[in-house]
Amino acid sequence: MKELDKRLIQVVPSERQFRYQQLEFYAFIHFTVNTFTGREWGEGTEDPAIFNPEKLDARQWAKALKSAGMRGLILTCKHHDGFCLWPSRYTSHSVASSPYRGGKGDVVKEVSDACREEGLKFGVYLSPWDRNSPLYGQGKPYDDYFCNQLTELLTGYGDVFTVWFDGACGEGPNGKKQVYDWERYYQVIRTLQPDACINVCGPDIRWCGNEAGDTRPSEWSVVPARMRNTEKVASLSQQSDDAAFRQRKITASDRDLGSREALAGEQNLIWYPAEVNTSIRPGWFYHSEEDGKVRSLETLLDIYYRSVGGNGTFLLNIPPNRDGLFQENDVKRLQELGDYLREAFRVNLLDEAELSADPGEDGCGIQNVRKDDYEGYYKTPDGADHCVIEAAWKEPQEIRHIVLKENIRLSQRVEKFTAEVCLDGKWQTVCEGTVIGYKKIIPLKGVRGDKVRITISDARVAPTISFFGVY
């Protein structure tokens, strides 16, 4: 296993992947003609005249997202119906043919401007399936069209932090399916926006496997290259089936993607972290009948802990209504979520704790874990695949969250760990886990203790901890 372990830790994130994971929590905005037809998937035959969100306020969106603690926004610039939220030069099926802003509107510009004003990153979704384009299914002519539209989005709206692709695919007017030239699309993005990650049907960030907010207990970032899947199929929630939407399961892959055992026979490995995407409502587009079905604070927190706190990122969809505004129930829930998270992680009790580690020889850097950055970190001496880190207070503390982060610049190393809390000399195990990775959040229901002990009992090679938080 030692030779395997040495090979595994050679796999590290690219700079763009490293920056992306630190965004942690960001928004999807599904908005198009479907908002006005009540559909989840459009046919491509919708009259642009139906699109007229007379009160659209992208700053309202950005402020609401910021209130939740989100750091970015991905806009569905074109969904499967082919309707463009910007005045594309390559089709008339766009806002330029709608009554919105007298045919002079550009939703993409309004949203990208609002993101910059509020300090949010801006990203684009461009469906490769275009049910309106007569070129779809013709091979290269459609790829030319698609790349031209991609170029418009990547050159006209400032920096883009991600391009989000799904693999939806159907038949064109000629009865043939379009075979997407993914490598060509990637090259356009790398040339025009080299810092942007390409998500899901792309090489940078992978789909967790479902759209219900489900996650694996152990979500690894070092996985087989064959996991780079460009065939993301239409999934349950996109069919607007409420029962199916609430079904929680992992699909598209096994539950164990990256343990030693899972990787033992794999020769081609990549860094490919997971993104968890789901909607705040049963549907991805706005439906007034779902105003009372906004996910509860408790449900959103559970997904947050399992995604951001489970070595992934969290992409939450909020659909604007026909006026072009977030509905008040969604706005309220976002504020509640942000308020809760800010208060929960406001005071790190580790600031007042004595901190020790074994091994803890000079140079291990245990005091570095007090600061949430990668300039310093704790690392055991070479050859040690386990360690014990202990925090102690003079008086008992009420502990609601423990946070751990590895230095992922040095790959993902921890295979097994335990967290314990001590009160009056009695230790209580509060978590037994495998993956730490970018971030592990251990939510507790108010456990009192005067010591916290983290035991890393197995690691691929010398384990690292870049941050340790107790709240």
C-alpha positions in Angstrom: 0.0 0.0 0.0 2.9 2.4 0.7 3.8 2.6 -3.0 0.1 3.3 -3.8 0.0 6.0 -1.1 3.0 7.8 -2.5 1.4 7.7 -6.0 -2.0 9.0 -4.6 -0.5 12.1 -2.9 1.1 13.2 -6.2 -2.4 14.2 -7.4 -3.1 17.8 -6.3 -5.6 20.5 -7.4 -4.9 22.9 -10.1 -4.7 26.6 -9.1 -8.2 27.1 -10.6 -9.6 24.1 -8.7 -7.9 25.3 -5.5 -9.5 28.8 -5.8 -12.9 27.4 -6.7 -13.3 25.1 -3.7 -12.7 28.1 -1.4 -15.9 29.7 -2.8 -17.7 26.8 -1.0 -21.3 28.1 -1.5 -22.8 29.8 -4.5 -26.1 30.1 -6.5 -27.7 28.8 -9.6 -30.3 31.0 -11.3 -32.7 29.2 -13.6 -34.6 31.9 -15.6 -35.9 31.8 -19.2 -39.2 31.5 -21.1 -40.0 28.5 -18.9 -40.6 31.0 -16.1 -43.6 32.3 -18.1 -44.9 28.9 -19.4 -44.7 27.0 -16.1 -42.5 24.4 -17.7 -39.3 22.9 -16.6 -38.0 22.1 -20.1 -39.0 24.3 -23.0 -39.7 23.0 -26.5 -37.8 25.7 -28.4 -40.9 27.0 -30.1 -41.9 29.5 -27.4 -42.7 33.0 -28.6 -40.1 35.5 -27.3 -43.0 37.9 -26.7 -43.9 36.0 -23.5 -40.6 37.0 -21.9 -41.1 40.3 -20.1 -40.0 40.4 -16.4 -41.1 44.0 -15.9 -39.6 44.4 -12.4 -36.4 42.5 -12.9 -33.8 43.6 -10.3 -30.5 41.7 -10.5 -29.3 43.6 -7.5 -32.1 42.2 -5.4 -30.9 38.7 -6.4 -27.3 39.5 -5.6 -28.1 41.1 -2.2 -30.2 38.1 -1.3 -27.5 35.6 -2.2 -24.9 37.6 -0.3 -27.2 37.6 2.7 -27.0 33.8 2.7 -23.2 33.9 2.6 -22.9 32.8 -1.0 -19.9 33.9 -3.0 -21.0 33.5 -6.6 -23.8 33.2 -9.1 -24.3 31.0 -12.2 -26.9 32.2 -14.6 -28.7 30.0 -17.1 -27.9 32.2 -20.1 -29.5 29.7 -22.4 -31.5 26.6 -21.4 -32.5 23.7 -23.6 -35.2 25.9 -25.2 -32.5 27.9 -26.9 -33.8 31.3 -25.7 -30.8 33.6 -25.0 -30.9 36.0 -22.1 -28.5 38.2 -24.1 -28.9 39.7 -27.6 -26.8 37.1 -29.4 -25.7 37.9 -32.9 -26.2 34.3 -34.0 -30.0 33.9 -33.4 -33.1 36.0 -33.1 -34.5 33.7 -30.4 -33.4 36.0 -27.6 -34.3 39.0 -25.4 -33.8 41.2 -28.5 -37.0 39.8 -29.9 -38.9 40.2 -26.6 -40.7 43.2 -25.1 -38.2 43.2 -22.2 -36.6 46.7 -22.0 -38.2 47.5 -25.4 -36.1 44.8 -27.0 -32.9 46.5 -25.8 -32.4 44.4 -22.7 -29.5 42.2 -21.8 -30.2 40.1 -18.7 -26.6 38.6 -18.7 -25.2 42.1 -18.5 -27.5 43.2 -15.7 -26.7 40.1 -13.7 -22.9 40.3 -14.2 -22.9 44.0 -13.3 -24.9 43.3 -10.1 -22.5 40.5 -9.2 -19.5 42.8 -9.5 -21.2 45.6 -7.5 -22.0 43.1 -4.6 -18.7 41.3 -4.7 -20.0 38.0 -6.1 -18.3 35.9 -8.8 -20.2 35.5 -12.0 -20.6 32.3 -13.9 -22.5 31.1 -17.0 -24.6 28.0 -17.9 -25.0 27.4 -21.6 -27.0 24.4 -22.5 -25.4 22.3 -25.3 -28.8 21.1 -26.3 -30.6 23.9 -28.3 -34.2 22.8 -29.2 -34.6 26.0 -31.3 -31.6 26.0 -33.5 -32.1 24.5 -37.0 -28.3 23.5 -36.9 -28.7 21.2 -34.0 -27.9 17.6 -35.1 -25.7 18.7 -38.0 -22.3 18.2 -36.4 -19.7 20.9 -37.1 -22.2 23.6 -38.2 -23.9 23.4 -34.8 -20.5 23.3 -33.0 -19.5 26.5 -34.8 -22.8 28.1 -33.6 -22.3 26.9 -30.1 -18.7 28.1 -29.9 -19.7 31.5 -31.3 -22.3 31.9 -28.5 -19.8 30.7 -25.9 -17.4 33.3 -27.2 -20.0 36.0 -26.8 -20.5 35.1 -23.2 -16.8 34.8 -22.4 -15.8 38.1 -24.0 -18.6 40.4 -23.3 -19.3 40.2 -19.5 -16.0 40.4 -17.7 -14.3 37.7 -15.7 -16.2 34.4 -15.5 -15.4 32.0 -12.6 -17.1 28.9 -14.1 -18.8 27.5 -17.2 -21.4 25.0 -16.2 -22.3 22.3 -18.7 -24.8 19.5 -18.4 -25.0 16.7 -21.0 -28.6 17.1 -22.1 -28.9 15.8 -25.6 -31.8 15.2 -28.0 -32.6 15.0 -31.7 -32.3 17.9 -34.1 -34.7 18.7 -36.9 -32.9 16.2 -39.1 -33.7 13.4 -36.6 -30.1 13.1 -35.6 -28.5 13.7 -32.2 -25.7 16.2 -31.9 -22.4 14.7 -30.9 -20.8 17.4 -28.8 -17.2 18.4 -29.5 -16.3 18.8 -25.9 -12.6 19.3 -26.4 -13.3 22.2 -28.8 -15.6 23.8 -26.2 -13.0 23.4 -23.5 -10.3 25.0 -25.7 -12.5 28.1 -26.3 -12.9 28.4 -22.5 -9.3 27.9 -21.7 -8.3 30.5 -24.3 -10.8 33.2 -23.4 -11.2 32.6 -19.6 -8.2 30.5 -18.5 -9.1 30.9 -14.8 -12.6 29.6 -15.1 -13.5 26.1 -14.0 -15.5 23.8 -16.3 -18.1 22.0 -14.2 -19.9 18.7 -14.5 -19.4 17.9 -18.2 -15.9 19.2 -17.9 -12.5 18.5 -16.4 -12.5 20.6 -13.3 -15.5 20.0 -11.0 -17.6 16.8 -11.0 -21.3 16.2 -10.4 -21.9 14.4 -7.1 -24.4 12.2 -8.9 -27.9 13.5 -8.2 -29.9 16.7 -7.8 -31.5 15.9 -4.5 -28.7 17.2 -2.3 -27.5 13.7 -1.4 -23.8 13.2 -0.8 -21.5 10.3 0.0 -20.3 9.8 3.6 -16.8 9.9 2.1 -16.4 12.3 -0.8 -12.9 12.0 -2.2 -11.2 14.4 -4.5 -8.6 12.0 -5.9 -10.5 9.7 -8.2 -10.1 7.6 -11.3 -9.9 9.6 -14.6 -12.8 7.6 -15.9 -15.0 9.5 -13.5 -14.7 12.5 -15.8 -18.1 11.9 -17.2 -19.5 14.0 -20.1 -22.8 12.2 -20.2 -24.8 13.8 -17.4 -28.3 12.7 -18.2 -31.6 14.4 -17.4 -32.2 13.7 -13.8 -35.2 13.4 -11.5 -35.6 16.9 -10.3 -35.6 18.3 -13.8 -38.8 16.5 -14.5 -40.5 18.6 -11.8 -41.6 15.4 -10.0 -41.8 16.4 -6.4 -41.7 12.9 -5.0 -38.7 12.0 -7.1 -37.1 15.3 -6.4 -37.1 14.5 -2.7 -35.7 11.0 -3.2 -32.1 11.0 -1.9 -29.6 8.7 -3.5 -26.3 8.6 -5.2 -26.3 7.7 -8.9 -23.9 7.7 -11.8 -21.1 6.0 -9.8 -20.3 3.9 -6.8 -20.5 5.2 -3.3 -16.7 4.8 -2.7 -14.8 6.6 -5.4 -11.4 7.3 -3.8 -10.4 5.1 -0.8 -7.2 3.1 -1.1 -9.2 0.0 -1.9 -11.2 1.7 -4.6 -8.0 3.1 -6.3 -5.7 0.1 -5.9 -6.2 -1.0 -9.5 -6.4 2.4 -11.1 -3.5 3.8 -13.1 -4.9 7.1 -14.3 -5.9 9.4 -11.4 -7.1 13.0 -11.3 -8.1 15.7 -8.8 -11.8 16.0 -9.4 -13.7 17.5 -6.5 -17.5 17.2 -6.1 -20.2 19.8 -6.4 -23.6 19.2 -4.9 -26.4 21.0 -6.8 -30.1 21.2 -5.8 -32.9 23.7 -5.8 -34.4 25.7 -2.9 -37.8 24.5 -4.3 -39.1 21.3 -5.9 -38.6 22.8 -9.4 -35.7 24.5 -11.0 -37.8 27.2 -12.6 -40.3 29.4 -10.7 -43.8 28.0 -10.1 -46.2 30.1 -8.0 -47.8 26.9 -6.6 -44.4 26.1 -5.0 -44.2 29.3 -2.9 -45.1 27.3 0.2 -42.6 24.6 -0.6 -39.3 26.4 0.0 -36.9 24.1 1.8 -36.6 24.6 5.5 -33.7 26.1 7.3 -32.9 22.7 8.8 -32.9 20.9 5.4 -30.6 23.6 3.9 -28.2 23.4 6.9 -28.1 19.6 6.6 -27.1 19.9 2.9 -24.6 22.6 3.7 -22.9 20.4 6.3 -22.8 17.4 4.0 -21.5 19.4 1.0 -19.3 22.3 2.1 -18.6 20.4 5.3 -18.0 17.1 3.4 -15.2 18.1 1.0 -17.5 19.4 -1.7 -19.1 22.7 -2.8 -22.8 23.6 -2.6 -24.7 25.0 -5.7 -28.2 26.1 -4.6 -30.7 27.2 -7.2 -33.1 30.1 -6.5 -35.5 30.8 -9.4 -36.8 34.4 -10.0 -40.5 34.8 -10.6 -42.3 36.3 -13.6 -41.6 39.8 -12.4 -37.9 39.1 -12.4 -37.6 39.0 -8.6 -36.9 36.4 -5.9 -40.1 35.6 -4.1 -40.3 36.8 -0.5 -40.2 33.3 1.0 -36.9 32.5 -0.8 -35.4 35.8 0.3 -36.4 35.2 3.9 -35.0 31.7 3.9 -31.7 32.9 2.4 -31.4 35.5 5.1 -32.1 33.0 7.8 -29.5 30.6 6.5 -26.9 33.3 6.3 -27.7 34.6 9.8 -27.4 31.1 11.2 -24.1 30.4 9.6 -22.5 33.7 10.5 -23.5 33.3 14.2 -22.5 29.6 14.3 -19.0 30.3 13.1 -18.5 33.7 14.6 -16.2 32.8 17.5 -13.5 30.2 17.3 -13.0 28.8 20.8 -9.6 27.6 19.7 -8.4 31.2 20.1 -8.5 30.8 23.9 -7.3 27.2 24.0 -4.0 25.5 24.8 -3.0 23.5 21.7 -0.7 20.5 21.6 0.1 17.6 19.1 1.8 14.3 19.1 4.0 14.0 17.2 4.8 17.6 18.0 8.5 18.1 17.5 9.9 21.4 16.3 8.9 22.1 12.8 5.5 20.3 12.9 3.7 23.7 13.1 0.7 22.9 15.3 0.1 26.5 16.2 -0.4 27.2 12.5 -3.8 25.5 12.6 -5.3 28.5 14.5 -5.3 30.5 11.3 -7.6 29.6 8.4 -5.1 29.9 5.5 -2.5 27.8 3.8 0.6 29.9 4.6 1.3 27.6 7.6 0.0 24.2 8.6 0.7 21.2 10.8 2.4 18.2 9.3 3.7 15.1 11.0 7.3 14.0 10.4 7.8 11.9 7.3 7.1 8.3 8.1 4.3 9.0 10.6 0.9 8.2 9.3 -1.0 9.1 12.5 -1.2 11.9 15.1 -3.2 13.3 18.0 -4.1 17.0 18.3 -5.6 18.2 21.5 -7.2 21.6 22.5 -7.8 22.4 26.2 -9.6 25.1 28.1 -9.5 26.2 31.7 -13.3 26.1 31.9 -15.8 23.8 30.1 -17.2 25.2 26.8 -20.4 24.5 24.9 -19.3 23.1 21.6 -21.6 23.0 18.6 -19.2 22.6 15.6 -15.8 21.2 15.0 -14.1 22.2 11.7 -11.0 20.5 10.2 -9.2 21.3 7.0 -6.3 19.5 5.3 -3.7 21.3 3.3 -5.1 20.2 -0.1 -2.1 21.7 -1.9 -0.4 18.6 -0.7 -3.2 16.4 -1.8 -5.8 14.5 0.3 -4.0 12.3 2.9 -6.3 11.4 5.8 -8.0 8.0 5.6 -9.4 7.7 9.1 -10.0 10.1 12.0 -11.9 10.4 15.3 -13.1 13.5 17.2 -13.7 13.3 20.9 -14.8 15.8 23.6 -13.8 15.5 27.3 -15.6 16.7 30.4 -14.4 15.9 33.9 -11.9 13.5 32.6 -14.4 11.4 30.6 -14.0 11.3 26.8 -16.9 11.0 24.5 -16.5 10.2 20.8 -18.6 12.6 18.7 -17.4 11.6 15.2 -15.7 8.8 13.5 -14.9 9.6 9.8 -12.7 9.0 6.8 -12.4 12.0 4.6 -11.4 15.5 5.8 -10.1 17.0 2.6 -10.8 20.7 1.9 -13.2 20.9 4.9 -14.9 18.7 7.4 -17.7 20.2 9.5 -18.8 18.1 12.5 -22.1 19.6 13.7 -22.9 18.9 17.4 -26.0 19.6 19.5 -24.2 21.5 22.2 -21.7 19.2 23.8 -20.0 20.5 27.0 -16.3 19.9 27.4 -13.0 21.3 28.5 -10.9 19.3 25.9 -11.3 18.3 22.3 -9.1 15.6 20.8 -8.6 14.8 17.1 -6.9 11.5 16.4 -5.8 10.8 12.8 -5.3 7.0 13.0 -4.6 6.4 9.3 -3.2 8.5 6.5 -1.7 7.9 3.1 1.6 9.5 4.2 2.4 12.2 6.8 -1.0 13.9 7.4 -1.5 17.6 7.3 -4.0 20.0 9.0 -4.2 23.6 7.8 -7.0 24.6 10.1 -8.8 23.5 13.3 -11.8 25.3 14.5 -14.1 24.7 17.5 -17.3 26.8 17.8 
